[in-house]
Amino acid sequence: MGMGVEIRNKLARRAAEEIRNGMVVNLGIGIPSLVPNFLSEDINVMFHAENGITGMGPSPQKGEEDENLCNAGGFPVTLKPGGSYCDSSIAFGMIRRGRVDMTILGSLQVSEKGDLANWIVPGKRVPGMGGAMELAQKAKKVIVVMNHCDKQGNPKIVKQCTFPLTSSACVDMIVTELAVFQVTEHNLVMTEIFPPYNIENIVKNTGCDFKISDNLRYIPY
C-alpha cells in the first residue's frame, strides 16, 4: 500500500480534526508536518517543534520560503502572528514539563496496548531517537499517523512490537489510510473507516484483534 500525496493529505486532514482551540501541538516529521494546512481558520493553536519554534503556520507558497525558518525535519514553514523562537533545550523543556497538549507522530509499529516503536529498524543506521521518547511520555494526547502496512505488506498495528520501543502504552489514537483506532484501557477499538475499505480489508491487514465501535463512522473524504 503506497503513501501518495492524496493519502498523506487525507491522514493529515483527519489528524487535524482532533485539534481544539488554544492547544499547544507538537508535529513530528513527515505526514504530521502537513496538519497545519488543514486547520479550520477559527481554531487558534500554537504548533511546536523541537528545533525551537512555537507558532508554526501552514507550508509557504512556492518561492516564498524563508531559508532560516524550518520545522524539525528541515522543511520550510511559516510563522503565525505571536509565534516565537527559542533554543532546542527550552523547546524540550516545554515537552518535559507537560506543556504540550498533543503530539502527532509517525511510527514503524504500534501495539494493541499503545506501545510505540518509531525510532529504529534494527541493523539500519539512523541519526538517533530525537524527541519522540519525551513526547510519547509527556504529551497529554499521542496520535500516530502511519501506513497500515509496511512496504513488504506486513501489518504495522501488531499484538506486540518487534522493533525496539520508543515508549510503552502511550498511544491514544492511530490513523492509517484504512481506518482510525482508539487505544482504550482494555482493548483496541476501530472507530472509523476510510472509503473504499471495509471491515474485512482491515481485519486482514491488522496484526492483532480489535473491537469495532457501535458508532462506526465512515469518513467522508
C-alpha positions in Angstrom: 0.0 0.0 0.0 1.6 3.2 -1.1 1.6 6.6 0.5 1.0 9.1 -2.2 0.3 12.8 -1.8 -3.5 12.3 -1.7 -3.3 9.7 1.1 -0.8 11.8 3.1 -3.2 14.7 2.9 -6.1 12.5 3.9 -4.3 11.4 7.1 -3.2 14.9 7.9 -6.7 16.2 7.5 -8.1 13.6 9.8 -5.5 14.2 12.5 -6.3 18.0 12.2 -9.9 17.2 13.3 -8.5 16.3 16.8 -7.1 19.8 17.4 -9.1 22.1 19.8 -8.9 25.8 20.3 -6.0 27.0 22.5 -3.9 23.9 22.3 -0.1 23.6 22.0 0.5 20.8 19.5 3.8 19.2 18.5 4.2 17.9 15.0 6.5 15.1 14.0 8.4 14.7 10.7 6.6 13.6 7.6 2.8 13.5 7.4 2.3 15.3 10.7 4.0 18.4 9.3 1.1 18.7 6.8 -1.5 19.1 9.5 -1.4 23.0 9.6 -2.6 23.0 6.0 -6.0 21.5 7.1 -6.8 23.5 10.2 -10.0 25.5 10.3 -9.4 29.3 10.4 -11.4 29.7 13.6 -9.0 27.3 15.6 -6.3 29.2 17.4 -3.4 26.8 18.0 0.3 27.0 18.6 2.3 24.4 16.7 5.5 23.5 18.5 8.7 21.9 17.1 11.7 20.6 18.9 14.1 22.8 17.0 12.6 25.8 18.8 9.6 27.2 17.1 6.2 27.7 18.8 3.6 29.1 16.4 4.2 27.5 13.1 1.7 28.2 10.3 1.0 26.4 7.0 3.7 25.5 4.5 4.8 28.6 2.5 3.8 29.1 -1.1 6.4 28.0 -3.7 9.0 30.8 -4.0 8.1 32.4 -0.6 10.2 30.0 1.6 12.5 31.6 4.2 15.7 29.6 4.4 16.0 30.4 8.1 12.5 29.2 9.0 12.0 25.4 9.1 10.4 22.7 11.1 12.3 19.9 13.0 12.5 17.9 9.7 14.3 20.9 8.0 11.3 21.7 5.7 10.2 25.3 5.2 7.3 26.6 7.3 5.6 29.9 8.1 5.2 31.7 11.4 1.8 32.8 12.8 1.4 36.2 14.5 2.5 35.8 18.1 4.9 32.9 17.2 8.3 32.7 18.9 11.7 31.2 18.7 13.8 29.6 21.4 16.7 27.2 21.5 16.0 23.4 21.5 16.7 23.0 25.2 13.8 25.2 26.0 11.6 23.5 23.4 12.4 20.2 25.1 11.8 21.8 28.5 8.2 22.6 27.3 7.7 18.9 26.4 9.3 17.5 29.6 7.2 19.9 31.8 4.0 18.5 30.2 3.2 21.8 28.4 2.4 20.1 25.1 -1.3 19.2 24.8 -1.0 16.8 21.8 1.7 15.3 19.6 1.1 13.9 16.2 3.8 11.4 15.2 4.7 8.8 12.6 5.6 5.2 13.6 7.1 2.0 12.4 4.8 -0.1 14.6 2.1 0.4 17.3 0.9 -2.5 19.5 -2.6 -3.2 20.6 -1.8 -1.7 24.0 -0.5 1.5 22.5 3.2 0.7 22.7 5.1 3.0 20.3 8.1 1.8 18.1 9.1 4.7 15.9 12.8 5.3 16.1 14.9 2.4 14.7 14.8 -0.6 12.5 17.5 -3.0 13.9 20.5 -3.2 11.6 19.9 0.2 10.0 21.9 3.3 10.8 19.8 6.2 12.0 20.7 9.6 13.4 19.0 9.0 16.8 15.7 8.9 18.7 15.0 12.7 18.5 12.3 14.0 20.7 9.8 11.1 20.3 10.6 9.5 23.7 9.8 12.7 25.6 6.8 13.5 23.6 5.4 10.0 23.9 5.7 10.2 27.7 4.8 13.8 28.4 2.3 15.0 25.8 -1.3 14.8 27.1 -2.5 13.1 23.9 -0.4 11.0 21.4 -1.8 10.5 17.9 0.1 8.2 15.4 -0.4 8.7 11.6 1.2 5.9 9.5 0.7 3.4 6.7 -1.4 0.4 7.8 1.2 -2.0 6.4 4.9 -1.7 5.6 6.4 -1.9 2.1 6.5 -5.7 2.4 2.8 -5.8 3.3 3.3 -6.6 7.0 0.8 -5.1 9.4 2.2 -2.1 11.4 -0.6 -2.4 14.1 0.5 -5.6 15.9 -0.1 -7.6 19.1 3.4 -6.9 20.3 6.1 -4.7 18.7 9.1 -6.4 17.2 11.1 -3.2 16.9 12.7 -1.5 19.9 10.1 0.6 21.8 10.2 4.3 22.0 7.7 4.2 24.9 5.2 1.8 26.2 1.4 2.2 26.5 1.5 5.8 25.3 -0.5 6.0 22.1 -4.1 7.2 22.3 -5.2 7.1 18.7 -3.9 5.6 15.4 -4.8 7.0 11.9 -4.0 4.9 8.8 -5.2 5.1 5.2 -7.7 2.3 6.1 -9.1 3.3 9.5 -8.9 5.1 12.8 -8.4 3.3 16.1 -8.7 4.4 19.7 -6.5 2.7 22.3 -8.5 2.2 25.4 -7.6 0.8 28.8 -8.9 -2.6 27.9 -8.6 -3.0 24.1 -8.0 -1.5 20.7 -11.2 -0.1 19.1 -11.8 0.7 15.5 -14.0 3.8 15.4 -13.8 5.0 11.8 -13.2 3.6 8.3 -11.9 5.4 5.2 -13.7 4.6 1.9 -13.4 2.4 -0.1 -12.2 0.0 2.6 -14.4 -2.3 4.6 -14.1 -4.3 7.9 -12.8 -7.4 6.0 -9.9 -5.4 4.5 -9.0 -4.0 7.8 -9.1 -7.3 9.8 -7.0 -9.0 7.1 -4.3 -6.2 7.3 -4.1 -5.8 11.1 -1.8 -7.9 13.2 -3.9 -8.1 16.3 -7.6 -8.4 17.4 -9.7 -5.3 17.8 -13.2 -4.3 18.8 -15.5 -2.4 16.4 -17.2 0.7 17.7 -21.0 0.6 18.0 -20.9 4.1 16.4 -18.6 3.3 13.5 -18.1 6.3 11.3 -17.4 6.2 7.5 -15.1 9.2 6.9 -16.5 11.3 4.1 -13.1 12.0 2.3 
